[in-house]
Amino acid sequence: MNRRPQPRPRRVLGALALGVLPLLATACGGAGGSASTIDGSDEEQLAEAAEINEAAQQRPTELQEQLVPIGAPVPEGKTIVSILCGLTACEELNNIFVEAADVLGWEVVTLTTTGAPESVKDAWAQAVRMEPDGVIASGHDTHLYAAELAQLVEMGIPVVQNSLSEQATEENGLLASFNNSVTTRAGGLAASFIVDHSQGSASTLYVDIPAFAVLAAVRENFEENYDELCPGCEYDTMDISITQVGKEVPNLVVSKLRANPQINYVMFPSGAASTGVAAAVRAAGLSDRVEIVTSSSGATNFAAVAAGDELAAQALGFYELMWLEADTLARHFAGVEPADLNELPMIRQTLVADNVVETEGLYPLVEDYDEQFKALWGVE
């Protein structure tokens, strides 16, 4: 235990990185903490964590400011192949994209995968054979299907991805790569929340899924900010596989907690990975000392936070993200140059019990996101 990440160059994640947002009164009590140094953080570090956390809990109202009206007709009748990542969350994202495609008059053909490398590669090979007008996918870096991606690029078929560790480059041929290792703030926001909530006395177990390469960036982002904001806080990690989610993971976490009684926070960079953990922690009699925090959270996490079974979740603007993918393809088909897509920040919100607005499914963070996108596209 007490394995600390190595110090890294300071990465600013304060109000400037988050945008100019009004501060909310946090539900965690961090802003009203003691002025004295507490355990792992000093006064300045606690104040910074509180500022970040308070801003992150505000619900956004606007799409990214870089998006401007297309100003040209968007062609209808396009066929888009959507390759799923192997998790239920990706099915939900696909359904959101279908809604945007319907508005634009496009057809979506969905290809499923188990998330295993061979299954992912097979799906990309099938996409090549289908010769669609465009392809979207998420979660799996391009080295798994480099040959198939190269074929699609050679055929002039645009490919838009999200949640990869890599950006779109001339080498990989991607039209866009959203929520990539450069633009993700998921780990930093979670670290800020834990430091603020614990007032600098956290001992965190970070439960990672190495199969999803983008999560490496989330972990690095978490470790940098955790180390910066709470250099005296304890930290440990545990790796799991996709196939263990919802099965062995709850017992694995409980075993780790029993062996390390100082752990008081468990952080899941993928909300789906926390499935069953709260119940297992409660059954083990550990819920009075252990809090669960997730990022890339889904409806199950939202409900768990509202019920008090998990402490906090982090909503990515999934509706906004998938309509953004449609927007990117629309601009490509209309012959319009998009914004600098590699640097486009994702819309996020930290959720606690008193700001969760939906527990039955994913929901848009920007309430009128669809009307804002339609205005950009010039459609009703």
N, C-alpha and C positions, 0 to 999 in steps of 0.2 A: 504494500500500500504506500501512499504518500509519494507516488511517482509524479514528479513535476515535469511539465513540458519545458524545453529549453527556452530561455528568453529569446524573443525575436524583436526585430525593429518595431517600434511603436506604430500601430495602425489606428488612425483617428476614427472613432465610431460615435462621436458625439452628435450634437444637434446639426452641425454642418453636413455630416455624412448622411443624416436621415432627412435632410431638408428642413426648411423653416416651418416647424410645427408648433402649435400652441401646446403648452404643457398641461397634462391632466393631473389630478390628485390620484396618486397611485393607490391601488387596493392593497399593496403589500406593506405599506408603512415605511418604505425606505427613505422617503423625503423627510420624514420627521425623526430620523434616527439620531442617536447621540453624537455629539461633536467630537468625542474622544476616539482614539484609535481602538478598533475592536478586532481582536484576533488577527485575521489575515489581511485586512485593508486599513488604510489610513483615512483620514477625514476627506481628503481630496478625491481619493479613489471611490469612496462610498458616494460622494456627491455626483461624480461622473456617472456611476452606475445608475443612480436614481434618475438623473436627467435623461439618459438613454431609455431607461425602462418606462418612464412616464410618457415620453414622446411616442414610444412604440405602441402604447396601448390605445392611442387615438385612432378612430376609424377614418381611413382616407376617403376623400370625396371626389378626387380628380384622377384621370388617367395620367400617364407619364407626359410631362410637358413637351417632350421631344416629338410627340406625335402631332402631325398637322394634317389637314384635309388632303385626300389623295388628289383631287382636282382633275380626275380623268375617269372615264367609264371603266368599271370592273367587269371583265368578261364572265358570263354565266356558262353553265354546262361543263364545268371542270370536274374531273374525278381525282379525288385525293385518297391515297392509301395511308391509313393510320396504323402504325405498328405498336402494340401494347408491350409494357415492360415486364409483366408477370405478376404484378400486384393489383389488388382491387382498386387502389387509388388511380391507377392508369386507366382503368375502365371508366371511372367517373370523369376523368379528364377528357377522354374520348367523347363521352356523351355531351360534354360542354362544347367541344369543337364542332360536333354535328349540328348543334343549334346555330352556331355562327355560319357554318357552311350552308345551312338551309336559307338563311337570310341572303346569302350571296348567290344562291341558285346552283350550288355544287352538290355532288354526290360523294359520300365517304364510304370507303370499303375498309373494314377493320380486320387486321390480321393479329391473332393472339399468339403469345409465347408463354413459356413457363418461367422465363427469366434466366434459364440456363444458357450458356454461350452457344451451344449447338442449335438450340431452339430459336434464339435470336438471329443467328446467321441464316437459318432456313427461311425465316420470315422475310428477311431482306432479299434473299434470292427470289422468293415468290414475288416480291414487289417489283424486282427487275423484270420478271417475265410478264407482269401485268401491264407494263409501260403506262403508268398513270400520268396525270398532269403535274402531280406534286406528291410529296411524301412527308409525313410528320411522325415523330417518334420521341421517346424520352428514356433517360436513365442508364443507357448503355453506351460507353465510349466507342468511338469509331473503329478502334483496332479490331473489334470482334467481327466486323463486316466490311473491312476496308475495301476488298475487291468489289463487293456488291455496290458500295457507295460510289466507288470510282466509275462503275458502269452507269449508274444513274446520272452522275455528273456529266459523263461523256455523252449521254443521251439528251442532255439539256433539261433534265427534270430537277426542279428545285427541291431541296430537302431542308426542313426546318425542325430543329430539335430543342428540347429543354432538359435541364437537370443533368448535364454532362460536366465532366471536369474540364473539358476543352472548349475553347472559343471557336467561332467560325473563322476559317482561314482559307487562303488560296490552296494550301496543301490538302486539306481534308475536303474542300469543295462545298461545305455547308453554306446555305444561304443565311441561316441564323442559328445561334445557339443561346437560348435564353436561360436565365438562372444558372449561369456557369460558375466556374471557380473564382472568377474575378468579381462578378456582381453579387454573389450570394452574401447575405448578411445574417443568415439563419443562426449560425453558431454564435456570432457575436451578440446578437440580441438575447439568445438563451443564456449566455454567460452573464450578461449584464443583469438579467432578471434574477438569476440564482444568487449573485453577489449582493444585489440590493435586498432581496427577500431575506437572506441569511444574515444580513448586516456584517458580512465579512467572516462568517464562521462556517462556511460550507465545506463538506467533504463529499465530492461528487463522483459517482460511478457513471462513466460514459459508455453506452452500449451501442456499438457500431456494426454496420453491415458492409464489410469491405467489397462485396460483390458489386455494389453501386459506387462507381468511381467518383461520382460527384460528391459523395458523402465525405471523401477525404478532404475536400476543400472546406466543407462545413465543420469538420473536426478541427482542422487547422485554424479556422476562423474562431471557433469556440476556445481553443487552447490559447491563442494569442490574447484574446480579450480577458479570459479567465485569469491568465498569468499577469496581465497588465493591471486588472482591477482588484485582484485578490492574490498577491504573490505568496501569502501565507496559507491559502486554502489548500486542502488536500485534494488529490485527484487520482483516479485510477480508470482503467478502460477494460472492456470486455468485448470481444468480437463474436458475432453470431452469423449464421447463414440465413438466406432467404427461406429455406425449407424449415428452419426451426421456429419461425415467427408463428405465434399463436399455439405452439406445441411445446417444445422444450424450454423456450425462453423464460416463461414465468418461474419454473423451478430453478433454472440456472441463476436467475437474478436473486431469488430468495436464498439460495446456497451462498452466493457471494456476500449478501447482506449479513447472513449469520456468521460467516467467517470474518467479516470486517464490520464490527458493530459501530464504528465511528461514521460510517457512510450515512448521510442524511438527505442526499438528493440523488435521484437516478435520472439521467438525461438520455433521451432517445432522439437522434437526429432524424429518424423516420418515425412518424407517429404510429404507423401501422405496426411497428415492432413492439409497441407497448401492450399489444392485445393480451389480455388475461393477466397482466402483471399486477395491476391494482388489487384484483381479487386474491391473487396468490400472496401478496404482501399482507393483505388484511387477514387472511386465513392463518398466516404465520405469526400473527400478533405483532407485526412490525410497523403498521400504518401510523402509529402515534409518533414515530421518529423519522420516517422516510417519506419524502415528497417526490412525486413523479412530474417531470417536465418534458415536453416534446416540441420538436419543430417539424416542419412539413407535415402538419397535423391534419387529420381528417375529421369527419363528423363524429366518429366514435370517441375521439379525443375531446371534441367540443362538448359532447354529452357528459363525458367523464369529469371535465372541469366544472361544468354547471352543477353536477351532482356532488362535487367535492372528492371524487375518487382520484383525480389527478389535479395537481396544483395549477399548472399553466400549460397552454398550448400556443402554437404559433401558426396563424392562418396565412398562407400564401394566397394572393389573389388569383386563385385557380381559374375563375371565370375570366378575369382580365387577361391572364396569361394565355389561355387557349384562344380567346378572341384576338389577342395580339398575334398569335401564330397565323390565324386567318387573315388578319390585317397585312402581315408581312407577305403572304402569298398573293393577296389581292393587289398590293403595290407592284409586286413582281409581274403579275399577269397584265397589269395596266401600263407597264413600262415606266413606273415611277421609282426613283431612287429612295430607298427607305432611310430612316435615321441610322445613326451608328449603333447597330443592334448589339454589338459585343459589350457596349458600355451601358445599355439600358437597364436601369435598376428595376427590380421586381417590387410589386406592391405587397406589403406585409403588415400584419398586426399581431401584437402579443395579446393573448386572451387569458383572462382570469375569470373567476366566477361571476363578477358583476358586469362584464362587458360582452359575454357570449350572447349572440342574438339568434342563433339557430343551432339545434342539436339533432335534427333529423337528417341532415345532409350538408354537403358543401354549399356555401352561399357566397355571393359577390361581396367584396369589401366595399367597392364603389357601387352604391345602390343603383344608380342609373347608368352603369357601365355600357349596357347594350345601346341605349340611346346616344351615348357619347361616341361609340364606335360607328353607329349608323350615320351620324352626322359627319364623321370623318370620311365615310365611304360614299356619301351622297345618296343613300337609299332610305326608304321609309321602313 
